[in-house]
Amino acid sequence: MTVRIAVIGAGLMGADHARIVAEDLPGAHLQVVCDMDADRACKVADTYGAHDVDSDPDRVAARQDVDAVIIASPDFTHAPLSLSCIRAGKRALCEKPLSQSSQECLEIMQAEEAAGKKFIMLGFMRRFDQSYVEMKQALEHGAIGRALMMHNFHRNVATPASDFTGAMAITNSAPHEFDVVRHVLDTEYVSISAFQPKRSDSLVAPVYMVLETADEQLVNIEINNNAAYGYDVRAELVGEKATIAMNAVNYTRIDRELGQSTSYQADWRSRYAEAYRRQNRAFIRFVETGVFPNNASSSWDGYCAAKVAEAGVRALNDGCKIPVEMIAKPEFYA
Ligand code: ISE
């Protein structure tokens, strides 16, 4: 069976997903590219040989010639489009975040529970990145002893938009760390504090967060959306017996003029190319078999990330430690 995919949103991520579906996803066919901007949809559709274009995402979710959907439109559309896919009985890979509102995430969870099956796989692709896979394995196999702390750096060259704020660093960028760290540690957060240093210009300063987990571990996260020098993600998991750290991903280095240098990627698409490929392959298997992939993020994980982000924004605004209070994990997501 060929899985006919509709990609909703033909921006940066939509175009990248369309490329992966067209060039790198055995068993999948790029059926529809949907965007409210018809030119943008046509451009991506032509580049990757899509069968059709459309401009109405709700109609696309219900189309008979579409088996599954990739939601890569702006963040605020993720929740309503996820609900449309559930109503239409279509499985969807939804780009992160599921929503910036934990209430909206709950509504998606309720819709899945009412339908009696999972429909939404969330695009927290870092769970498929080899570095985090190996960190989780090291912990599970006892190679580093009990986990004590995890240090995380997340640096972008520049903010995607000029109206990007410190709060958006927490709601748009940090959810990657919120999700992958709780996945690696296999625990939940109980509190978050957030701080910002002062920059000498008007650009958004880094946001530095400290989180405590239910297992009394400490997690720190630096989100620096204006790091200028490159896309740079680092992580180190500190155990009682040893530590395990992510290596910079580089195939080459240049030696010249008494020096040595390696390059940074410009953004996440190339740094996580293999993780996206693995994630999207897992999604196709989910569509084919109905079995939710073990390591992938579900609507529950989207809810958890949104809850932490909400508490993080309050911590930044109020200048104090905020508890992270979540509902008990529903049996349906166990
Ligand atoms: C963007 O939406 C992403 O998901 C990237 O992975 C992240 O690095 C960036 O900060 C976000 O804006």
Residues whose N, C-alpha, C, O or C-beta is under 5 A from the ligand:
A	BS01	ISE	N156 N172 S173 W268
